[in-house]
Amino acid sequence: MDSAEKRAMGSELWSVFDFARRYRLTMREQNRLLMLFGPVACAADLLSNARRNQLIRGRARRKR
C-alpha cells in the first residue's frame, strides 16, 4: 500500500489540538479526545470519535 492509498483511508496523522480548532470542538471534547488518543491520532479515528454540538437546529415544535 503506497502513501496515497493510506491517506485516502484516513490514516493521516493529526494533532488533536489542530483537529479541535479546525472542527470548532469545545475544550471539553478536545480533552476527551486527548485522553482517548494522546496528542496525535489518525484522521479517521478523530472523525469517528469526535462529538460536535448541533449547529443548525430544526424549527421549535409548537405546543398543542
N, CA, C and O atoms as a Tinker XYZ file with bonds, in Angstrom:
   256  protein
     1  N      0.851000   -1.178000    0.000000    73     2
     2  CA     0.000000    0.000000    0.000000    64     1     3
     3  C      0.892000    1.235000    0.000000    63     2     4     5
     4  O      1.731000    1.387000    0.888000    81     3
     5  N      0.725000    2.119000   -0.980000    73     3     6
     6  CA     1.559000    3.313000   -1.031000    64     5     7
     7  C      0.959000    4.433000   -0.176000    63     6     8     9
     8  O     -0.141000    4.284000    0.357000    81     7
     9  N      1.672000    5.546000   -0.047000    73     7    10
    10  CA     1.236000    6.622000    0.843000    64     9    11
    11  C     -0.071000    7.268000    0.385000    63    10    12    13
    12  O     -0.853000    7.722000    1.220000    81    11
    13  N     -0.320000    7.316000   -0.910000    73    11    14
    14  CA    -1.578000    7.898000   -1.398000    64    13    15
    15  C     -2.772000    7.056000   -0.952000    63    14    16    17
    16  O     -3.817000    7.597000   -0.590000    81    15
    17  N     -2.620000    5.755000   -0.980000    73    15    18
    18  CA    -3.707000    4.874000   -0.535000    64    17    19
    19  C     -3.941000    5.008000    0.962000    63    18    20    21
    20  O     -5.086000    4.997000    1.414000    81    19
    21  N     -2.873000    5.135000    1.733000    73    19    22
    22  CA    -3.020000    5.302000    3.179000    64    21    23
    23  C     -3.743000    6.603000    3.502000    63    22    24    25
    24  O     -4.620000    6.625000    4.365000    81    23
    25  N     -3.379000    7.701000    2.810000    73    23    26
    26  CA    -4.046000    8.978000    3.056000    64    25    27
    27  C     -5.520000    8.898000    2.708000    63    26    28    29
    28  O     -6.362000    9.481000    3.391000    81    27
    29  N     -5.827000    8.178000    1.651000    73    27    30
    30  CA    -7.221000    8.043000    1.240000    64    29    31
    31  C     -8.036000    7.305000    2.301000    63    30    32    33
    32  O     -9.241000    7.526000    2.424000    81    31
    33  N     -7.396000    6.447000    3.053000    73    31    34
    34  CA    -8.100000    5.690000    4.084000    64    33    35
    35  C     -8.182000    6.461000    5.399000    63    34    36    37
    36  O     -8.725000    5.934000    6.371000    81    35
    37  N     -7.673000    7.664000    5.466000    73    35    38
    38  CA    -7.766000    8.463000    6.680000    64    37    39
    39  C     -6.692000    8.183000    7.699000    63    38    40    41
    40  O     -6.876000    8.485000    8.879000    81    39
    41  N     -5.574000    7.614000    7.287000    73    39    42
    42  CA    -4.517000    7.306000    8.238000    64    41    43
    43  C     -3.535000    8.468000    8.407000    63    42    44    45
    44  O     -2.493000    8.318000    9.045000    81    43
    45  N     -3.865000    9.597000    7.844000    73    43    46
    46  CA    -3.048000   10.795000    8.002000    64    45    47
    47  C     -3.070000   11.215000    9.478000    63    46    48    49
    48  O     -4.138000   11.275000   10.088000    81    47
    49  N     -1.912000   11.502000   10.045000    73    47    50
    50  CA    -1.842000   11.877000   11.458000    64    49    51
    51  C     -2.159000   13.357000   11.654000    63    50    52    53
    52  O     -1.709000   14.216000   10.895000    81    51
    53  N     -2.943000   13.627000   12.690000    73    51    54
    54  CA    -3.334000   14.986000   13.042000    64    53    55
    55  C     -2.990000   15.254000   14.492000    63    54    56    57
    56  O     -3.024000   14.352000   15.329000    81    55
    57  N     -2.662000   16.489000   14.779000    73    55    58
    58  CA    -2.577000   16.935000   16.153000    64    57    59
    59  C     -4.014000   17.093000   16.661000    63    58    60    61
    60  O     -4.857000   17.674000   15.977000    81    59
    61  N     -4.288000   16.579000   17.854000    73    59    62
    62  CA    -5.634000   16.708000   18.412000    64    61    63
    63  C     -5.987000   18.186000   18.591000    63    62    64    65
    64  O     -7.144000   18.567000   18.414000    81    63
    65  N     -5.014000   19.015000   18.937000    73    63    66
    66  CA    -5.258000   20.445000   19.113000    64    65    67
    67  C     -5.675000   21.102000   17.797000    63    66    68    69
    68  O     -6.624000   21.885000   17.765000    81    67
    69  N     -4.965000   20.781000   16.711000    73    67    70
    70  CA    -5.307000   21.326000   15.396000    64    69    71
    71  C     -6.671000   20.837000   14.921000    63    70    72    73
    72  O     -7.455000   21.598000   14.354000    81    71
    73  N     -6.938000   19.568000   15.159000    73    71    74
    74  CA    -8.226000   18.997000   14.774000    64    73    75
    75  C     -9.369000   19.703000   15.510000    63    74    76    77
    76  O    -10.375000   20.066000   14.901000    81    75
    77  N     -9.208000   19.892000   16.809000    73    75    78
    78  CA   -10.244000   20.547000   17.615000    64    77    79
    79  C    -10.470000   21.991000   17.156000    63    78    80    81
    80  O    -11.608000   22.460000   17.116000    81    79
    81  N     -9.409000   22.679000   16.817000    73    79    82
    82  CA    -9.536000   24.055000   16.332000    64    81    83
    83  C    -10.237000   24.091000   14.980000    63    82    84    85
    84  O    -11.125000   24.914000   14.758000    81    83
    85  N     -9.839000   23.202000   14.082000    73    83    86
    86  CA   -10.421000   23.194000   12.737000    64    85    87
    87  C    -11.912000   22.865000   12.760000    63    86    88    89
    88  O    -12.692000   23.470000   12.024000    81    87
    89  N    -12.309000   21.917000   13.596000    73    87    90
    90  CA   -13.710000   21.495000   13.656000    64    89    91
    91  C    -14.500000   22.187000   14.764000    63    90    92    93
    92  O    -15.634000   21.803000   15.051000    81    91
    93  N    -13.913000   23.191000   15.380000    73    91    94
    94  CA   -14.566000   24.025000   16.399000    64    93    95
    95  C    -15.165000   23.203000   17.533000    63    94    96    97
    96  O    -16.325000   23.375000   17.907000    81    95
    97  N    -14.351000   22.314000   18.065000    73    95    98
    98  CA   -14.797000   21.488000   19.178000    64    97    99
    99  C    -14.655000   22.264000   20.478000    63    98   100   101
   100  O    -13.837000   23.178000   20.583000    81    99
   101  N    -15.447000   21.897000   21.448000    73    99   102
   102  CA   -15.339000   22.527000   22.758000    64   101   103
   103  C    -14.066000   22.039000   23.449000    63   102   104   105
   104  O    -13.486000   21.025000   23.061000    81   103
   105  N    -13.653000   22.760000   24.455000    73   103   106
   106  CA   -12.470000   22.372000   25.225000    64   105   107
   107  C    -12.708000   21.020000   25.898000    63   106   108   109
   108  O    -11.791000   20.206000   26.010000    81   107
   109  N    -13.926000   20.789000   26.340000    73   107   110
   110  CA   -14.264000   19.508000   26.969000    64   109   111
   111  C    -14.076000   18.351000   25.984000    63   110   112   113
   112  O    -13.522000   17.310000   26.335000    81   111
   113  N    -14.544000   18.545000   24.749000    73   111   114
   114  CA   -14.402000   17.498000   23.738000    64   113   115
   115  C    -12.935000   17.310000   23.348000    63   114   116   117
   116  O    -12.489000   16.185000   23.123000    81   115
   117  N    -12.191000   18.405000   23.270000    73   115   118
   118  CA   -10.765000   18.311000   22.971000    64   117   119
   119  C    -10.060000   17.490000   24.049000    63   118   120   121
   120  O     -9.233000   16.633000   23.737000    81   119
   121  N    -10.379000   17.746000   25.292000    73   119   122
   122  CA    -9.765000   16.991000   26.388000    64   121   123
   123  C    -10.152000   15.519000   26.348000    63   122   124   125
   124  O     -9.333000   14.656000   26.665000    81   123
   125  N    -11.397000   15.221000   25.961000    73   123   126
   126  CA   -11.830000   13.831000   25.847000    64   125   127
   127  C    -11.022000   13.098000   24.772000    63   126   128   129
   128  O    -10.595000   11.962000   24.975000    81   127
   129  N    -10.817000   13.758000   23.628000    73   127   130
   130  CA   -10.013000   13.157000   22.561000    64   129   131
   131  C     -8.553000   12.983000   22.988000    63   130   132   133
   132  O     -7.912000   11.991000   22.640000    81   131
   133  N     -8.043000   13.941000   23.733000    73   131   134
   134  CA    -6.667000   13.816000   24.244000    64   133   135
   135  C     -6.530000   12.621000   25.179000    63   134   136   137
   136  O     -5.516000   11.922000   25.148000    81   135
   137  N     -7.538000   12.381000   26.008000    73   135   138
   138  CA    -7.492000   11.232000   26.907000    64   137   139
   139  C     -7.585000    9.927000   26.125000    63   138   140   141
   140  O     -6.955000    8.936000   26.495000    81   139
   141  N     -8.364000    9.919000   25.050000    73   139   142
   142  CA    -8.508000    8.700000   24.246000    64   141   143
   143  C     -7.257000    8.377000   23.444000    63   142   144   145
   144  O     -6.813000    7.229000   23.421000    81   143
   145  N     -6.684000    9.384000   22.784000    73   143   146
   146  CA    -5.633000    9.138000   21.796000    64   145   147
   147  C     -4.267000    9.718000   22.125000    63   146   148   149
   148  O     -3.274000    9.322000   21.515000    81   147
   149  N     -4.193000   10.630000   23.059000    73   147   150
   150  CA    -2.942000   11.342000   23.268000    64   149   151
   151  C     -2.885000   12.532000   22.330000    63   150   152   153
   152  O     -3.907000   12.882000   21.740000    81   151
   153  N     -1.727000   13.172000   22.169000    73   151   154
   154  CA    -1.649000   14.406000   21.393000    64   153   155
   155  C     -1.788000   14.244000   19.879000    63   154   156   157
   156  O     -2.049000   15.223000   19.179000    81   155
   157  N     -1.617000   13.014000   19.359000    73   155   158
   158  CA    -1.661000   12.794000   17.906000    64   157   159
   159  C     -2.482000   11.538000   17.619000    63   158   160   161
   160  O     -2.363000   10.528000   18.312000    81   159
   161  N     -3.321000   11.625000   16.578000    73   159   162
   162  CA    -4.127000   10.460000   16.175000    64   161   163
   163  C     -4.398000   10.537000   14.687000    63   162   164   165
   164  O     -4.251000   11.596000   14.077000    81   163
   165  N     -4.795000    9.416000   14.101000    73   163   166
   166  CA    -5.105000    9.440000   12.671000    64   165   167
   167  C     -6.464000   10.109000   12.459000    63   166   168   169
   168  O     -7.333000   10.074000   13.330000    81   167
   169  N     -6.622000   10.709000   11.302000    73   167   170
   170  CA    -7.816000   11.489000   10.986000    64   169   171
   171  C     -9.082000   10.641000   11.098000    63   170   172   173
   172  O    -10.098000   11.117000   11.604000    81   171
   173  N     -9.033000    9.408000   10.638000    73   171   174
   174  CA   -10.216000    8.545000   10.681000    64   173   175
   175  C    -10.685000    8.329000   12.123000    63   174   176   177
   176  O    -11.887000    8.361000   12.388000    81   175
   177  N     -9.759000    8.111000   13.050000    73   175   178
   178  CA   -10.130000    7.915000   14.453000    64   177   179
   179  C    -10.734000    9.181000   15.048000    63   178   180   181
   180  O    -11.734000    9.124000   15.764000    81   179
   181  N    -10.125000   10.314000   14.750000    73   179   182
   182  CA   -10.639000   11.570000   15.288000    64   181   183
   183  C    -12.037000   11.872000   14.740000    63   182   184   185
   184  O    -12.932000   12.263000   15.489000    81   183
   185  N    -12.213000   11.691000   13.445000    73   183   186
   186  CA   -13.507000   11.975000   12.842000    64   185   187
   187  C    -14.597000   11.039000   13.359000    63   186   188   189
   188  O    -15.737000   11.462000   13.555000    81   187
   189  N    -14.261000    9.802000   13.576000    73   187   190
   190  CA   -15.279000    8.854000   14.024000    64   189   191
   191  C    -15.586000    8.970000   15.514000    63   190   192   193
   192  O    -16.619000    8.475000   15.964000    81   191
   193  N    -14.722000    9.606000   16.278000    73   191   194
   194  CA   -14.937000    9.705000   17.723000    64   193   195
   195  C    -15.312000   11.092000   18.224000    63   194   196   197
   196  O    -15.728000   11.237000   19.374000    81   195
   197  N    -15.174000   12.104000   17.393000    73   195   198
   198  CA   -15.481000   13.468000   17.829000    64   197   199
   199  C    -16.988000   13.661000   17.927000    63   198   200   201
   200  O    -17.748000   13.171000   17.092000    81   199
   201  N    -17.399000   14.375000   18.950000    73   199   202
   202  CA   -18.807000   14.736000   19.130000    64   201   203
   203  C    -18.908000   16.248000   19.021000    63   202   204   205
   204  O    -18.207000   16.984000   19.715000    81   203
   205  N    -19.787000   16.697000   18.142000    73   203   206
   206  CA   -19.991000   18.140000   17.984000    64   205   207
   207  C    -21.390000   18.502000   18.406000    63   206   208   209
   208  O    -22.324000   17.713000   18.259000    81   207
   209  N    -21.532000   19.709000   18.935000    73   207   210
   210  CA   -22.861000   20.220000   19.234000    64   209   211
   211  C    -23.558000   20.518000   17.922000    63   210   212   213
   212  O    -22.920000   20.893000   16.939000    81   211
   213  N    -24.848000   20.353000   17.913000    73   211   214
   214  CA   -25.613000   20.608000   16.704000    64   213   215
   215  C    -25.642000   22.117000   16.458000    63   214   216   217
   216  O    -26.113000   22.880000   17.301000    81   215
   217  N    -25.131000   22.545000   15.287000    73   215   218
   218  CA   -25.082000   23.964000   14.978000    64   217   219
   219  C    -26.386000   24.453000   14.350000    63   218   220   221
   220  O    -26.822000   25.574000   14.611000    81   219
   221  N    -26.993000   23.629000   13.539000    73   219   222
   222  CA   -28.233000   24.008000   12.875000    64   221   223
   223  C    -29.362000   23.218000   13.533000    63   222   224   225
   224  O    -29.338000   21.987000   13.569000    81   223
   225  N    -30.315000   23.919000   14.032000    73   223   226
   226  CA   -31.410000   23.248000   14.710000    64   225   227
   227  C    -32.678000   23.384000   13.902000    63   226   228   229
   228  O    -32.907000   24.390000   13.231000    81   227
   229  N    -33.476000   22.378000   13.976000    73   227   230
   230  CA   -34.773000   22.412000   13.299000    64   229   231
   231  C    -35.693000   23.410000   13.982000    63   230   232   233
   232  O    -35.368000   23.960000   15.034000    81   231
   233  N    -36.822000   23.628000   13.377000    73   231   234
   234  CA   -37.792000   24.537000   13.977000    64   233   235
   235  C    -38.243000   24.022000   15.338000    63   234   236   237
   236  O    -38.318000   22.816000   15.575000    81   235
   237  N    -38.534000   24.947000   16.206000    73   235   238
   238  CA   -39.050000   24.559000   17.508000    64   237   239
   239  C    -40.456000   23.985000   17.317000    63   238   240   241
   240  O    -41.232000   24.483000   16.501000    81   239
   241  N    -40.765000   22.970000   18.052000    73   239   242
   242  CA   -42.091000   22.363000   17.931000    64   241   243
   243  C    -43.098000   23.205000   18.696000    63   242   244   245
   244  O    -42.827000   23.700000   19.790000    81   243
   245  N    -44.246000   23.350000   18.100000    73   243   246
   246  CA   -45.319000   24.096000   18.769000    64   245   247
   247  C    -46.035000   23.187000   19.764000    63   246   248   249
   248  O    -46.238000   21.998000   19.522000    81   247
   249  N    -46.405000   23.779000   20.872000    73   247   250
   250  CA   -47.203000   23.025000   21.842000    64   249   251
   251  C    -48.652000   23.104000   21.401000    63   250   252   253
   252  O    -49.134000   24.161000   20.994000    81   251
   253  N    -49.324000   22.006000   21.484000    73   251   254
   254  CA   -50.744000   21.987000   21.077000    64   253   255
   255  C    -51.621000   21.821000   22.263000    63   254   256
   256  O    -52.844000   21.782000   22.126000    81   255
